[in-house]
Amino acid sequence: MKCFEYMGKELFAQFGIPVPSGRMVTTAEEAEKVAAEIGRPVVVKSQVLSGKRGKAGGIKFADTPEEAKDAAAEILSMTVQGHAVNRLLVEEKLKIESEIYVAITIDGASQAPVLITSAKGGMDIEEQAEEDIVKVHLDVFLGLQPYMAKDLARRIGLKGALAKGYSDVVQKMYRCMIEKDAELVEINPLVVSGDQVIAADAKVTIDDSALYRQKDIEYVDEDMTEIEKMARDAGIGSYVQLGGDIAVMANGAGITMGTLDMVQLFGGEPANFMDAGGGTGVEGTARAIEILLAQKPKVIFINIFGGITRCDDVAKALAYVKENKGIPVPVVVRMVGTNEEEGVKILQEVGIDAYRNMKEAAQKAVELSKAGEAQ
Amino acid sequence: MAILVNEQSKVLIQGITGKQGTFHLKRMQEFGTNVVAGVAPGKGGRIHEGVPLYETVFEAVEEHPIDATVLFIPAPYCKDAALEAIEAGIKVIVIITEHIPVMDELFIVNRAKMKGVTIIGPNTFGMASWKCKLGILPNVAFSQGPVGVVARSGTLTYEIVGSLTNVGIGQTSVVGLGGDRVPGTNFIDMLKLFEADPDTKAVVLVGEIGGNAEEEASEYIKTMSKPVIAYLAGKSAPPGKRMGHAGAIIERGKGTYEGKVKALTEAGAQVATFPYEVVDMIQKVLKK
């Protein structure tokens, strides 16, 4: 889960990382009030979960509270990269001497947290020359020790008070990452202002699997579509809306991808990616089928190779939805694996045939999706 | 033989009395797995489906020699359960559980590395080696034979292994690396074991878009004497979308379908466009 910038900065403040003074607001009047409290020039920043806010006009500077009010009103009426702006961050404008990049994330292949830093922050890190970037893998049992932080400061050319401020910040970022279950903690830029470093931005992504133990962090679902939110609320492992007319459900991320690949090979267009695997049960599967219907597809294609997902559960769910809510479009089911015979029998009772072969089922689903067009 | 475990291996199940633990214990027993003990806190001393229960892993290993353990433990408790199994000296640990916090995975996987323990998973169907199944893959899919299978995604593997079995081509071992960001074991670890296993005549690698595990595996495949057939899922996935597995994210041009196909092909592996093609390709290499 991606956090808004203001949430990231609130977390940083909890861990003692220096951030500009400021506050999140939702109205132009509040923005004026916060600017007056700060008493210096401010920056008004739209709080949306997309990058390049500045280029889109979502960040404005203001010298007086009145200007801050106008800037806030303007940004609140905008859409930034497709997101309506509902929240703003009003904070003091920093005097910027130079900009540092620092991020800690998880490198799955190396099975370790990795710290990436550069003395040339403020722009896209991936566009920088390899020799300007320092990358260090960390040992989870050692953590980020003070000597490591000091060495990082030296390697990006910081000295004296700045080196001390920087090494303090990176140690606190690491603590924030571990304690808050973050997958990413990024500051870009970490601004050098006098002999201090201050986090001018904050990107924090919390591990979705750890949200259960991070209850004090506000839940943000801004980057999901309405149907994606429905899927999340129904406990569907993974759902992505795609835009075609064949609604697809399979059990397991890999087979779902394989199913989409095959539908496309035969000339069809999947409406979505839905991995309803992991032993979802009858009720969960029934809700998943209702979500498929909510996309108003031409065909529903269900591809199950039962392991932990039981064919009879999927069949019961399909039968339930068909009998109680109705399924107005053709359903193609491919079903093999755990409790296959029971599943096929339940489907037959409600008049749905099941395929055993994935290829034949995919061809049939595509054929049915084209049937309407030919008439 | 097969890799990591076989019909002689003595197996523990942690979380054996839960709904999933009980269901898959029976399937594992039907498969031939020698389940010698289970751990179920609060139920020590009882017998569950013919298997003696213990309060802790330490207690179980005092009573039985144990070669491998399978975890059917809810995500919040997996870190502790896996660390306990590592400290108790079990050398193969299969973690079926999905949605384990990534920080917990880091601690499990790194502790295992320090202790020379093989972790299969997390978020995996597990593995099967001849008459020993550790996990949840359907028994019908698997048969004994000359092909080693290593995969990042589960259900797709059943698909491929099932179609191999249907044409009479069995497997030495089938291993699921799991779909999480921090897998305990990678392709290279398993390819090395298959290369060294005299009964494995050819290997199937099931990969997917995202990450660079397939590219890294390609470097090792160059040195292998056995033929490798690969299938990669996610050809049609839109860039930047998250396809279930945290690793399956196409970012900045890395981990693309095309890049992986190129790396594998250059390493001498054959890449199937669709799962059912794997069978024909394996039939051809086995005839040679």
Interface residues (C-beta under 8 A of the other chain):
Chain A: I106 G108 A109 Q111 A112 P113 E126 D139 V140 F141 I178 D181 E183 D207 D208 S209 A210 Y212 R213 G237 S238 V240 L242 A250 N251 G252 A253 G254 I255 T256 M257 G258 L260 D261 M262 V263 Q264 L265 P270 F273 D275 G277 G278 G279 F305 G306 G307 I308 V336 G337 T338 M358 K359
Chain B: Q20 H24 A75 P76 I96 E98 H99 I100 P101 V102 M103 L106 F107 V109 N110 R111 K113 F125 I136 L137 P138 V140 A141 A151 R152 S153 G154 T155 L156 T157 Y158 E159 G162 G179 D180 R181 V182 P183 N186 V206 E208 I209 G211 N212 A213 E216 A233 G234 K235 S236 A237 P238 K241 R242 M243 G244 H245 A246 G247 A248 R252 T273 F274 P275 Y276
